[in-house]
Amino acid sequence: MNIFLGDIEIELIQKNIKNVHLSILPPQGAVRISAPVHLSEETIRLYAISKLSWIKSQQRKIRSQVRESKRQFLNKETHYFQGRKYLLRIIKEDKPAKVVLHKNHIDLHIRPDTKIEQCQVIINEWYRTELKKLVPALIHKWEKIMGVEVMDWGIKQMKTKWGTCNIEARRIWLNLELAKKPLECLEYIIVHEMVHLLERNHNDRFLFYMDKFMPQWKTLRDKLNRLPVSYKDWV
């Protein structure tokens, strides 16, 4: 079901949940509301009206984000790692694929008949490996500071979120794209998801904990949102 507020179309999904969830989705700022089944359409409409200013603000932010073009895996193509730009060097050889990081460039060693899609898989696995080197120490650091325990964590590609937290399983998921972002942005997302182990919702209590543990979190959030976003985020 869809509802309309002027020229804004809102996808409405009602299901067996306790709270209303409002999402603004890339790449064009589509609006989605997930709501408990017992709420009337008029109640949900009034809720959406109360959030109209925020909806428009988030749509402007999403639509203004700088996006990378789809990667073609050509020599001297720009790729990102930990917030820095690197030039790609393609090295074709009849050996197993590998990625090697240098000061100003990334070497992608591939077999001569490797297709673009395979190149993407290879470099994604390299990003995954590099993230896995960083995440455990950051989680351990913040477990001691926050007094919570993360039972499990993982990395996957996500279209609309930088991270998620399964509170019951005490498991956090991190977006693979964070390998391209500065380390402090990765740390901010980890803290954000770990705070959900103290407070499920994005309410005043959640904001209190964010301010307490990471006073600069808003600056890091804005920095993350200003950085180039990969084409892969939108497909």
Residue pairs with C-beta under 8 A, 6 or more apart in sequence:
1 11
1 12
1 14
1 41
2 9
2 10
2 11
2 12
3 9
3 10
3 12
3 41
3 44
3 45
3 48
4 10
5 45
5 48
5 49
5 52
8 31
8 52
8 55
8 56
9 30
9 31
10 31
10 32
10 33
10 48
11 30
11 31
11 32
11 33
12 32
12 33
12 35
12 41
12 44
13 32
13 33
13 34
13 35
14 34
14 35
14 36
14 37
14 39
15 34
15 36
15 37
16 36
16 37
17 34
17 35
17 36
18 36
19 36
19 201
20 33
20 34
20 35
20 36
20 39
20 44
20 47
21 33
21 34
21 35
22 31
22 32
22 33
22 47
22 48
22 51
22 55
23 31
23 32
23 33
23 34
23 160
24 30
24 31
24 55
24 58
24 59
24 62
25 31
25 32
25 62
25 159
25 160
26 62
26 65
26 159
26 160
26 229
26 233
26 234
27 62
27 63
27 67
27 233
27 234
28 59
28 62
28 63
29 58
29 59
29 60
29 62
29 63
31 48
31 55
31 59
33 44
33 47
33 48
35 44
35 47
48 55
61 225
65 225
65 226
65 228
65 229
66 226
66 227
66 228
66 229
67 228
67 229
67 230
67 231
67 233
67 234
68 78
68 80
68 228
68 229
68 230
68 231
69 231
70 231
71 77
71 79
71 116
71 119
71 120
71 231
72 116
73 88
73 90
73 108
73 116
73 119
73 120
73 123
74 88
74 90
75 88
75 89
75 90
76 87
76 88
76 89
77 87
77 88
78 85
78 86
78 87
78 88
79 85
79 86
79 87
79 88
79 106
79 123
79 180
80 86
80 180
80 181
80 228
81 101
81 106
81 127
81 130
81 179
81 180
82 179
82 180
82 181
82 182
82 183
83 180
83 181
83 182
83 183
83 185
83 227
86 101
86 102
86 104
86 105
86 106
87 104
87 105
87 106
88 105
88 106
88 108
89 105
89 106
89 107
89 108
90 108
90 110
91 107
91 108
91 109
91 110
92 110
92 111
92 112
92 114
93 109
93 110
93 111
93 112
94 111
94 112
95 109
95 111
97 108
97 109
97 110
97 111
97 114
97 118
97 122
98 109
99 106
99 107
99 108
99 109
99 122
99 123
99 126
100 106
100 107
100 109
101 107
106 123
108 119
108 122
108 123
110 118
110 119
110 122
114 122
120 232
124 157
124 176
127 176
127 179
127 180
128 155
128 176
128 179
130 179
131 155
131 174
131 176
131 178
131 179
131 186
132 155
134 183
134 186
135 153
135 155
135 174
135 186
135 190
138 186
138 187
138 190
139 150
139 153
139 172
139 190
139 194
142 190
142 191
142 194
142 213
143 149
143 150
143 194
145 213
146 191
146 194
146 195
146 197
146 198
146 209
146 213
148 170
148 194
148 197
148 198
149 170
149 197
150 170
150 171
150 172
150 194
150 197
151 169
151 170
151 171
152 169
152 170
152 171
152 172
153 171
153 172
153 173
153 174
154 171
154 172
154 173
154 174
155 173
155 174
155 175
155 176
156 173
156 174
156 175
156 176
157 175
157 176
157 177
157 232
158 164
158 173
158 175
158 176
158 177
159 233
159 234
159 235
161 175
162 174
162 175
162 177
162 178
162 189
162 192
162 224
163 172
163 173
163 174
163 175
163 178
163 189
163 190
163 192
163 193
164 172
164 173
164 193
165 171
165 172
165 173
165 193
165 194
165 196
165 197
166 172
166 173
167 196
167 197
167 200
170 197
172 190
172 193
172 194
173 193
174 186
174 189
174 190
174 193
175 189
177 229
177 230
177 232
177 233
178 185
178 186
178 189
180 227
180 230
181 224
181 227
182 223
182 227
184 220
184 223
185 220
185 223
185 224
185 227
187 220
188 214
188 217
188 220
188 221
188 224
189 224
191 210
191 213
191 214
191 217
192 210
192 217
195 206
195 209
195 210
195 213
196 206
198 205
198 206
198 209
199 205
199 206
199 209
210 217
211 217
214 220
